[in-house]
């Protein structure tokens, strides 16, 4: 998952399997620059932006090959709510159940 944060002027990628995706973050900044030029008619000062990937030691990591979607959703959920990424692999069964409830009830918790 990647996050473009306009307030902090950062583009960060989050990978629950510990891989780095600096190249993807850089491409997102290129896209952002092009969109800015097209929509605003002027260049985006990319020098003011920080681009990169979070290290595996900085974010929760999955311990299997099947929870990447849940991790990506929870990264997005926690980041959008301004919460620290404090969840772990052991929380995934509960998160799956909560996500099913949210989908069936068309309501976010």
N, C-alpha and C positions, 0 to 999 in steps of 0.2 A: 504494500500500500504506500502511496505517496501523499504528502500534504504540502500544499502551497499556502503559506501563511503570509498574508499581506502586511499584517501588523509588525511582525518581526523580520519581514523580508527574508524568509527562508524557504527552501525547497528541500524536504527531507523524505527519505524512503525508509520504510519499516519492513523488515523481513523476519518472519518468525522461525525461519530455518537458518538464520545467521549469515546469509549472503549479503554482500554489499552491492548496491545498485547506483553508484555515483553517476554512471553514464546515463541512466534513465532520469535521474534528478537534473542533470545538465540539459538533457533534451527537453524536459519540461520547462526549464528556464528559457530555452530557445523559443519554444512555443509561446510562452508568456510574453516574450519580447515581440514576437510577430503579431500576436493579438493586440498588444498595447499599441503598436505602430498602426495597425489597421483600424482600431477603434478610436484611439485618441489622437492619431496623426503626428505623434512624436515618439522619439526613442525612449525606451525604458532604461534607466541607469542600472545596468546589471552589476556594476562594481559594488553597489550597495547591498547586493544579495549574497546570502550564504547558501551553498548547495552541498548536499552530501547524504550519506546513509548513516543511520544509527548503528552502532556496534552491537553484536549479539549480547554483550554484557550490559548494555544500556536498556534493553527492552525484553519483555517476556518472550521465551522461546518455547516452541512446541517440541514434544518428545516423540512424535509419531508422524506418519505421512498422511494423515487424514484430517487434521484440524486447521489447516492453513486458512480456510475460508472463515472459520469462527474467529481465529486470531485477527485476521484483517478487519472483520466487522467490529471486534472489541477494541482494536487500536482506534478505529474511527470513532466509535462511541465514546471512549474515554477521552480522546483528544478533543472532540467536539464539546464535551462537557467540562473541559479544563481539569480533568482528573489525572493524577499520576498513574502510570501504567503499572499497577500493583498486582494484577491477576497472574495466575499460573496455569500450568497444564491441568492441574487437578480441578480447576473451575470449569473446564470445557463441557462436561456433561450437564451441569446446571445451566450454563450459557446456551447450550443447544435447546434445552427445554424452554427457557425464557424466550428465545428467538421464535420457536414454534408457536408459543402462546401469542407473541406480538403479531406474527403473520396471520394466525387464525382470527385474532380479535381486531386486526387492523389498527393497532394502538401500540405506541412505544411506551415502555415502562420507564 
